[in-house]
Every structure is written in C-alpha cells, then in structure tokens.
Amino acid sequence: MHTSHLRLVAVDGAQVAPAPRRPRGWNVRREREIRLAIIKEHLGHVEHSLNRLKTLTDELEASLGISLGDCSPWPRRDALTGPSDASA
C-alpha cells in the first residue's frame, strides 16, 4: 500500500488531525509570482538608487570641471564577452 502523505491517528484509528498537504497547482504558482514581484520591487529600488548616485556623481564632476570616466567594476548587462586581448 502506497500513501502520498502520513496521517496522525489515535490508537483506535480515528484521524486526529487533517493530513498536511504541500501546496500544489495555482498555490505554487501564486507563491512564485509573489516572490518574483518582491524581487523585482527590490531591484527597482536598487536601480533607482544607483541612477540617483550616478546623477549626483555627474553633477559633482560638472561642478569641479573633471571627468573620471566610467569606473564601473561590473560589466554592462549587454556585454556577452570579456575584454579583447590587446597583446595580439
């Protein structure tokens, strides 16, 4: 006999508590959608903060009359390959 879940029963065999079930179908999808929405919301806040810092940096460079160039330690999102080999 194969059961998909265990049940809590008394000595006489009466079920004591409802069988726990894992969320299935639309419940799982809903939980994933909620997680994705939370992640996207936080990414939006981070992106807004980075854009604001970039604006402040540009304003400071303009007021000082200097240009530091792009000092980003991370590659662009659309960059698929690493830097080219200049020794060739």
DSSP file (Angstrom, degrees, kcal/mol; ACC not computed):
  #  RESIDUE AA STRUCTURE BP1 BP2  ACC     N-H-->O    O-->H-N    N-H-->O    O-->H-N    TCO  KAPPA ALPHA  PHI   PSI    X-CA   Y-CA   Z-CA
    1    1 A M              0   0    0      0, 0.0     2,-0.5     0, 0.0     0, 0.0   0.000 360.0 360.0 360.0 130.2    0.0    0.0    0.0
    2    2 A H        -     0   0    0      2,-0.0     2,-0.4     0, 0.0     0, 0.0  -0.941 360.0-171.4-115.0 128.0    1.4    3.4   -1.0
    3    3 A T        -     0   0    0     -2,-0.5     3,-0.1     1,-0.1     0, 0.0  -0.915  22.1-146.7-117.2 147.2    0.3    6.6    0.6
    4    4 A S  S    S+     0   0    0     -2,-0.4     2,-0.3     1,-0.1    -1,-0.1   0.624  83.4  11.0 -85.0 -13.2    1.2   10.1   -0.6
    5    5 A H  S    S-     0   0    0     16,-0.0     2,-0.3     2,-0.0    -1,-0.1  -0.981  76.6-108.6-156.6 163.6    1.2   11.5    3.0
    6    6 A L        -     0   0    0     -2,-0.3     2,-0.4    14,-0.1    -2,-0.0  -0.696  26.4-150.1 -96.6 151.4    1.1   10.5    6.6
    7    7 A R        -     0   0    0     -2,-0.3     2,-0.7    12,-0.1    12,-0.1  -0.946  14.6-127.8-121.4 144.4   -1.9   11.0    8.9
    8    8 A L        +     0   0    0      9,-0.5     8,-3.0    -2,-0.4     9,-1.2  -0.809  40.8 173.4 -88.8 117.8   -1.9   11.5   12.6
    9    9 A V  B     -A   15   0A   0     -2,-0.7     6,-0.2     6,-0.3     2,-0.1  -0.886  29.3-118.8-127.4 157.0   -4.3    8.9   14.1
   10   10 A A    >   -     0   0    0      4,-2.9     3,-1.9    -2,-0.3     6,-0.0  -0.291  43.9 -92.9 -81.8 174.3   -5.3    7.8   17.6
   11   11 A V  T 3  S+     0   0    0      1,-0.3    -1,-0.1     2,-0.1    -2,-0.0   0.842 127.6  54.7 -58.4 -35.5   -4.8    4.3   18.9
   12   12 A D  T 3  S-     0   0    0      2,-0.1    -1,-0.3     1,-0.1     3,-0.1   0.474 122.4-105.9 -80.7   0.4   -8.3    3.3   17.7
   13   13 A G  S <  S+     0   0    0     -3,-1.9     2,-0.2     1,-0.3    -2,-0.1   0.400  72.0 142.7  94.0  -2.8   -7.5    4.5   14.2
   14   14 A A        -     0   0    0      1,-0.1    -4,-2.9    -5,-0.1     2,-0.3  -0.508  59.1-109.8 -72.6 138.5   -9.5    7.7   14.3
   15   15 A Q  B     -A    9   0A   0     -6,-0.2    -6,-0.3    -2,-0.2    -1,-0.1  -0.540  30.9-171.4 -72.0 127.0   -7.9   10.6   12.5
   16   16 A V        +     0   0    0     -8,-3.0    -7,-0.2    -2,-0.3    -1,-0.2   0.868  67.4  11.0 -87.5 -41.4   -6.6   13.2   15.0
   17   17 A A  S    S-     0   0    0     -9,-1.2    -9,-0.5     3,-0.0    -1,-0.2  -0.961  88.2 -91.7-137.9 152.7   -5.6   16.0   12.6
   18   18 A P        -     0   0    0      0, 0.0   -10,-0.1     0, 0.0    -2,-0.0  -0.323  53.2 -97.9 -62.5 148.3   -6.1   16.7    8.9
   19   19 A A        -     0   0    0      1,-0.1     2,-0.1   -12,-0.1   -12,-0.1  -0.484  38.6-119.4 -69.0 130.1   -3.3   15.4    6.7
   20   20 A P        -     0   0    0      0, 0.0     2,-0.4     0, 0.0   -14,-0.1  -0.468  33.0-165.2 -69.6 141.9   -0.8   18.1    5.9
   21   21 A R        -     0   0    0     -2,-0.1     3,-0.1   -16,-0.1   -16,-0.0  -0.978  19.1-122.7-130.8 142.5   -0.5   18.8    2.2
   22   22 A R        -     0   0    0     -2,-0.4     2,-0.1     1,-0.1     6,-0.1  -0.540  43.5 -95.4 -76.3 148.0    2.0   20.6    0.2
   23   23 A P        -     0   0    0      0, 0.0     2,-0.3     0, 0.0    -1,-0.1  -0.397  52.1-177.4 -63.4 139.7    0.7   23.5   -1.9
   24   24 A R    >   -     0   0    0     -2,-0.1     3,-1.8    -3,-0.1     4,-0.2  -0.873  39.1  -5.4-133.0 166.0    0.0   22.4   -5.5
   25   25 A G  T 3> S+     0   0    0     -2,-0.3     4,-1.9     1,-0.3     3,-0.4  -0.212 129.5   7.9  57.5-125.9   -1.1   23.9   -8.7
   26   26 A W  H 3> S+     0   0    0      1,-0.2     4,-2.7     2,-0.2    -1,-0.3   0.770 126.0  62.4 -65.8 -25.3   -2.2   27.5   -8.5
   27   27 A N  H <> S+     0   0    0     -3,-1.8     4,-2.4     2,-0.2    -1,-0.2   0.929 106.5  44.8 -63.3 -44.4   -0.9   27.8   -4.9
   28   28 A V  H  > S+     0   0    0     -3,-0.4     4,-2.3    -4,-0.2    -2,-0.2   0.934 114.5  48.7 -63.9 -45.8    2.6   27.1   -6.0
   29   29 A R  H  X S+     0   0    0     -4,-1.9     4,-2.5     1,-0.2    -2,-0.2   0.908 111.0  50.8 -60.3 -42.6    2.3   29.4   -9.0
   30   30 A R  H  X S+     0   0    0     -4,-2.7     4,-2.4     2,-0.2    -1,-0.2   0.918 109.7  49.6 -62.8 -44.2    0.9   32.2   -6.8
   31   31 A E  H  X S+     0   0    0     -4,-2.4     4,-2.3     1,-0.2    -1,-0.2   0.908 112.0  48.6 -61.8 -41.4    3.8   31.8   -4.3
   32   32 A R  H  X S+     0   0    0     -4,-2.3     4,-2.6     1,-0.2    -2,-0.2   0.900 110.6  50.8 -65.1 -40.7    6.3   32.0   -7.1
   33   33 A E  H  X S+     0   0    0     -4,-2.5     4,-2.3     2,-0.2    -2,-0.2   0.893 110.0  50.0 -63.8 -39.4    4.6   35.1   -8.5
   34   34 A I  H  X S+     0   0    0     -4,-2.4     4,-2.3     2,-0.2    -2,-0.2   0.932 111.4  48.3 -64.3 -45.6    4.7   36.8   -5.1
   35   35 A R  H  X S+     0   0    0     -4,-2.3     4,-2.5     1,-0.2    -2,-0.2   0.925 112.2  49.3 -59.5 -44.7    8.4   36.0   -4.7
   36   36 A L  H  X S+     0   0    0     -4,-2.6     4,-2.7     1,-0.2    -1,-0.2   0.899 109.7  51.3 -62.8 -41.2    9.1   37.3   -8.2
   37   37 A A  H  X S+     0   0    0     -4,-2.3     4,-2.2     2,-0.2    -1,-0.2   0.899 110.5  49.0 -62.7 -41.2    7.2   40.5   -7.5
   38   38 A I  H  X S+     0   0    0     -4,-2.3     4,-2.3     2,-0.2    -2,-0.2   0.925 112.1  48.2 -64.6 -44.5    9.1   41.1   -4.3
   39   39 A I  H  X S+     0   0    0     -4,-2.5     4,-2.6     1,-0.2    -2,-0.2   0.935 112.4  48.4 -61.4 -46.6   12.4   40.6   -6.1
   40   40 A K  H  X S+     0   0    0     -4,-2.7     4,-2.2     1,-0.2    -1,-0.2   0.881 109.7  53.0 -63.0 -37.4   11.5   42.9   -8.9
   41   41 A E  H  X S+     0   0    0     -4,-2.2     4,-1.8     2,-0.2    -1,-0.2   0.931 111.2  45.7 -63.3 -44.6   10.4   45.6   -6.5
   42   42 A H  H  X S+     0   0    0     -4,-2.3     4,-2.4     1,-0.2    -2,-0.2   0.897 111.0  52.8 -66.4 -39.2   13.7   45.4   -4.6
   43   43 A L  H  X S+     0   0    0     -4,-2.6     4,-2.7     1,-0.2    -1,-0.2   0.882 107.2  53.5 -61.9 -37.0   15.6   45.5   -7.9
   44   44 A G  H  X S+     0   0    0     -4,-2.2     4,-2.3     2,-0.2    -1,-0.2   0.903 108.9  48.2 -63.2 -41.3   13.7   48.6   -8.9
   45   45 A H  H  X S+     0   0    0     -4,-1.8     4,-2.3     2,-0.2    -2,-0.2   0.914 113.1  47.8 -65.1 -42.8   14.7   50.3   -5.6
   46   46 A V  H  X S+     0   0    0     -4,-2.4     4,-2.6     2,-0.2    -2,-0.2   0.926 112.1  49.2 -64.1 -45.0   18.3   49.4   -6.1
   47   47 A E  H  X S+     0   0    0     -4,-2.7     4,-2.5     1,-0.2    -1,-0.2   0.900 110.4  51.0 -62.6 -40.8   18.3   50.6   -9.7
   48   48 A H  H  X S+     0   0    0     -4,-2.3     4,-2.3     2,-0.2    -1,-0.2   0.922 110.9  48.8 -61.5 -43.8   16.7   53.9   -8.7
   49   49 A S  H  X S+     0   0    0     -4,-2.3     4,-2.4     2,-0.2    -2,-0.2   0.904 111.7  48.8 -63.6 -41.8   19.4   54.4   -6.0
   50   50 A L  H  X S+     0   0    0     -4,-2.6     4,-2.4     2,-0.2    -1,-0.2   0.901 110.7  50.4 -65.2 -40.3   22.2   53.6   -8.5
   51   51 A N  H  X S+     0   0    0     -4,-2.5     4,-2.2     2,-0.2    -1,-0.2   0.897 110.4  50.2 -63.7 -39.1   20.7   56.0  -11.0
   52   52 A R  H  X S+     0   0    0     -4,-2.3     4,-2.5     2,-0.2    -2,-0.2   0.913 110.5  49.2 -65.7 -42.3   20.5   58.7   -8.3
   53   53 A L  H  X S+     0   0    0     -4,-2.4     4,-2.5     2,-0.2    -2,-0.2   0.898 110.1  51.8 -62.6 -40.1   24.1   58.1   -7.3
   54   54 A K  H  X S+     0   0    0     -4,-2.4     4,-2.5     2,-0.2    -2,-0.2   0.910 110.0  49.0 -61.9 -42.9   25.2   58.3  -11.0
   55   55 A T  H  X S+     0   0    0     -4,-2.2     4,-2.4     2,-0.2    -2,-0.2   0.920 111.6  48.5 -62.5 -45.1   23.3   61.7  -11.3
   56   56 A L  H  X S+     0   0    0     -4,-2.5     4,-2.4     2,-0.2    -2,-0.2   0.896 111.4  50.5 -63.1 -39.8   25.0   63.1   -8.2
   57   57 A T  H  X S+     0   0    0     -4,-2.5     4,-2.7     2,-0.2    -2,-0.2   0.927 110.5  49.2 -62.8 -45.1   28.4   61.9   -9.5
   58   58 A D  H  X S+     0   0    0     -4,-2.5     4,-2.3     1,-0.2    -2,-0.2   0.896 111.1  50.2 -61.5 -40.3   27.8   63.6  -12.8
   59   59 A E  H  X S+     0   0    0     -4,-2.4     4,-2.3     2,-0.2    -1,-0.2   0.909 111.6  47.8 -64.6 -42.0   26.7   66.8  -11.1
   60   60 A L  H  X S+     0   0    0     -4,-2.4     4,-1.9     2,-0.2    -2,-0.2   0.913 111.5  50.1 -65.8 -42.1   29.9   66.8   -8.9
   61   61 A E  H  X>S+     0   0    0     -4,-2.7     5,-2.1     1,-0.2     4,-1.2   0.917 112.2  48.4 -60.5 -42.8   32.1   66.1  -11.9
   62   62 A A  H  <5S+     0   0    0     -4,-2.3    -2,-0.2     1,-0.2    -1,-0.2   0.901 111.2  49.1 -65.2 -41.1   30.5   69.0  -13.8
   63   63 A S  H  <5S+     0   0    0     -4,-2.3    -1,-0.2     1,-0.2    -2,-0.2   0.817 116.8  42.2 -70.1 -28.8   30.8   71.4  -10.8
   64   64 A L  H  <5S-     0   0    0     -4,-1.9    -1,-0.2    -5,-0.2    -2,-0.2   0.577 108.1-124.6 -91.2 -11.3   34.5   70.5  -10.4
   65   65 A G  T  <5S+     0   0    0     -4,-1.2     2,-0.3     1,-0.3    -3,-0.2   0.811  70.5 115.6  73.3  30.2   35.2   70.5  -14.1
   66   66 A I      < -     0   0    0     -5,-2.1     2,-0.4    -6,-0.2    -1,-0.3  -0.822  52.1-150.0-125.5 166.2   36.6   67.0  -14.1
   67   67 A S        -     0   0    0     -2,-0.3    -9,-0.0    -3,-0.1    -5,-0.0  -0.949   9.8-177.8-139.0 118.2   35.6   63.7  -15.7
   68   68 A L        -     0   0    0     -2,-0.4    -1,-0.1     1,-0.2     2,-0.0   0.570  36.4-143.8 -89.3 -10.2   36.5   60.4  -14.0
   69   69 A G        -     0   0    0      2,-0.1     2,-0.7     1,-0.0    -1,-0.2  -0.247  48.7 -27.9  76.4-169.9   35.0   58.3  -16.8
   70   70 A D        +     0   0    0      1,-0.1    -1,-0.0     2,-0.1     0, 0.0  -0.731  57.5 172.3 -85.6 114.4   33.2   55.0  -16.3
   71   71 A C        +     0   0    0     -2,-0.7    -1,-0.1     2,-0.0    -2,-0.1   0.025  22.8 146.3-108.3  24.5   34.5   53.4  -13.2
   72   72 A S        -     0   0    0      1,-0.2     4,-0.1     2,-0.0    -2,-0.1  -0.469  37.5-159.4 -68.1 124.9   32.0   50.6  -13.1
   73   73 A P  S    S+     0   0    0      0, 0.0    -1,-0.2     0, 0.0    -3,-0.0   0.634  74.4  69.8 -78.1 -12.0   33.6   47.4  -11.6
   74   74 A W  S    S-     0   0    0      1,-0.1     3,-0.1     0, 0.0    -2,-0.0  -0.817  88.5-112.9-107.3 146.2   30.9   45.3  -13.2
   75   75 A P        -     0   0    0      0, 0.0    -1,-0.1     0, 0.0     7,-0.0  -0.310  44.4 -88.3 -69.3 158.9   30.5   44.6  -17.0
   76   76 A R    >   -     0   0    0      1,-0.1     3,-1.1    -4,-0.1     0, 0.0  -0.275  34.3-117.1 -62.4 154.1   27.5   46.0  -18.8
   77   77 A R  T 3  S+     0   0    0      1,-0.2    -1,-0.1    -3,-0.1     0, 0.0   0.858 115.5  49.0 -60.2 -35.7   24.4   43.8  -18.8
   78   78 A D  T 3  S+     0   0    0      2,-0.0     2,-0.6     0, 0.0    -1,-0.2   0.474  83.3 109.0 -87.8  -0.8   24.5   43.6  -22.6
   79   79 A A    <   +     0   0    0     -3,-1.1     3,-0.0     1,-0.2     0, 0.0  -0.661  39.4 175.3 -78.1 117.6   28.2   42.6  -22.7
   80   80 A L        +     0   0    0     -2,-0.6     2,-0.3     2,-0.1    -1,-0.2   0.707  61.2  43.3 -95.9 -22.5   28.4   39.0  -23.7
   81   81 A T  S    S-     0   0    0      1,-0.1     3,-0.1     3,-0.0     0, 0.0  -0.814  82.9-109.9-122.3 162.1   32.2   38.6  -23.9
   82   82 A G        -     0   0    0     -2,-0.3    -1,-0.1     1,-0.2    -2,-0.1  -0.106  58.6 -59.0 -77.2-177.4   35.1   39.8  -21.8
   83   83 A P        -     0   0    0      0, 0.0    -1,-0.2     0, 0.0     2,-0.1  -0.299  63.3-103.3 -64.2 148.3   37.6   42.4  -22.8
   84   84 A S        -     0   0    0      1,-0.1     2,-0.7    -3,-0.1    -3,-0.0  -0.368  35.4-103.1 -73.0 154.7   39.5   41.8  -26.0
   85   85 A D    >   -     0   0    0      1,-0.2     3,-0.7    -2,-0.1    -1,-0.1  -0.693  31.9-170.8 -80.7 111.7   43.2   40.6  -25.8
   86   86 A A  T 3  S+     0   0    0     -2,-0.7    -1,-0.2     1,-0.2    -2,-0.0   0.598  75.1  72.9 -80.6 -11.7   45.3   43.7  -26.6
   87   87 A S  T 3         0   0    0      1,-0.2    -1,-0.2     0, 0.0    -2,-0.0   0.657 360.0 360.0 -79.1 -14.2   48.6   41.7  -26.9
   88   88 A A    <         0   0    0     -3,-0.7    -1,-0.2     0, 0.0    -2,-0.1   0.486 360.0 360.0 -76.1 360.0   47.7   40.1  -30.2
